[in-house]
């Protein structure tokens, strides 16, 4: 089984993915774009700009996701996962901008104002890039099976909900 969790920066994708993978004994596939930027020795913003100019960055990243997820019994936590991999359960994770900005500010050691700016810029850049490259609108969540607000539930609670949703979907 493949579970794919998507959401914008600071929504809690990796935290939730880890909780779900642990609960179900699945592998976690969670390669953050920021880690790729770090490997290149540049900032995430610089890497985003590079990806806008070089579509092969996204194509290689997404091919990696596909090949890893085809092994099955995994949780994929990336922005495009639900559109790229053949997931059995697609989960949209969201939280209010202020909540996400606070998380990003704490995680990345930046101000709340800088975090909000970063989030808005990244959402806009990614939406434009993914529409151009794949004709995918990351603001359209109509193909998702469930949607969860990570401001209302703890990761373990959401993992329970996802496990139950997966169980119900298997029964169909």
N, C-alpha and C positions, 0 to 999 in steps of 0.2 A: 504494500500500500504506500501511496505517496500523498503526503499532506504538504500543501504549499501555503505559506503565510506571507502576505504582502501588507505594506503600510508605509506611510511616509516617515521621514527621519524623526526619531524620538518616539515612535508609536509603541515600541517594545517588541519588535519582531524577533530579535535574537534572544531576548529574555524568555519570551513565550515559546519560541522554537525549542530552546533548551529544556524548558519544563515539559513540553509535549514529548520530545524525543526521550527524555528520561523516563517519563511515565509509561510510554509504550515500548521502550527498549529499541527505539529506532535510531538510525544514524542522523546526525544533524549536518545539513549542508547549508552553510551560512558564510559565504565568502564576501565580506564587506568590500565595497568599492574603495573605501578609505584605506584598506590594507594594501590594495594594489598600488594606490598612490604612494603609500609609505615605502613600498618595495622600489618604486621608481625614484624615491628621494624627493618627491614634490608634494605640495599641499593637495588636498582633495579638490579645492577649487581649480587649481591648475590642471589636475587630472581630468576633471569634468570638461574643461575647455579642450583638452587634448582629445577626449572621446568625441566631442562634437565635430572635430575635424577629421578624425580617423575612425571610421565605422568598424574597423577590424577589432578595436578594443572591446566593443560591446559584443560583436559576433563571437570572438574567442571566449569571452566571459560566459555568454549564454550557451555555447556549445559545451563548455565544461559543466554547467548546470545540468544540461540534458543528459550527458553521459553519466554523470554521478547519480542522478535521480533514477536512471533506468535500472540501477541495481536493486531498486525497490526498498520497502520498509525504511523510509526516510522522511525527514521534515526539511523542506526547503524554505529558507527565509531570506528572500530578496525582493526588491521592488517589482521585478518582472516575472518572478517565479510562476505565478498562476497562469500567465499567458504563454510562457515558454515551455514548461514541463507538462507532461500528461498526468496531472494530479487527480487523485481520487476524491480529494476534499480540498476546496479552495476557501481560504479564510482571509477576510479583510480585517485588519487591525487598525483602529484609529483612536485618537485622543484629541482633545482641544489643543489648538496651537499653543496656548500658554503653558499647558502641561508638557507638551513635547519640547518646547523651547527650554523649559526648566531642566528637563532630563538631558538635553543636548549640552546645555551650558555646564551642568555638573560633570557630565561625561568627558567633555572636551576642554574643560577649564577656560571657558569664555564667558563673556557677560550675557545676560538674558537678552539684551537688545541685539547683540551680535548673533546669538543663536536664532532668534526670530528671523533676522535678515538672511542668515545662512539657509534656514529651512525654506523660506519663501523662494529664494533664488534657486535652490536645488530642485524644488518641485517644478518650478517653471522651466528650468533647463532640461530636466529629465523628461517632462511631458513633451516638450518640443522635439527633443532628440528621438524619443521612442515613437512618436507619431511619424516622424520622417523615416526612420529606419524600418519600423515594423508595422506602421499604421495602427499602433496601439495607443489608446488614450487611458493613461493611468488614473484619470479622474472618473472613469466609467467602471463602476464596480458591479454592474448588473450580472456578470457571469459568476459571481462568487456564491458559494453555498451558505456561508454564514458571515456575519459581521459582528465584531466585538469591540466594545469601548474599554481600552486598557486603563482608563481612569476610574472605571467603576468596579473592576474585578482584579484580584491578585492573579499573578501568572499561574499559580497552581489551580485556582478556580477556573480560569479559562482553559487550562489543559484538560480539566474534567469535562467541560462543555464540549471541547473538540473531540475528546475520546468518545463521548456519547454520540455526537453527530456522526462520527466515522462509523460507529456501531450501527446506528440507524440507517446510514447510507448503504452499508454492506447488506442489510436485510432486504433492500429493494431489488 
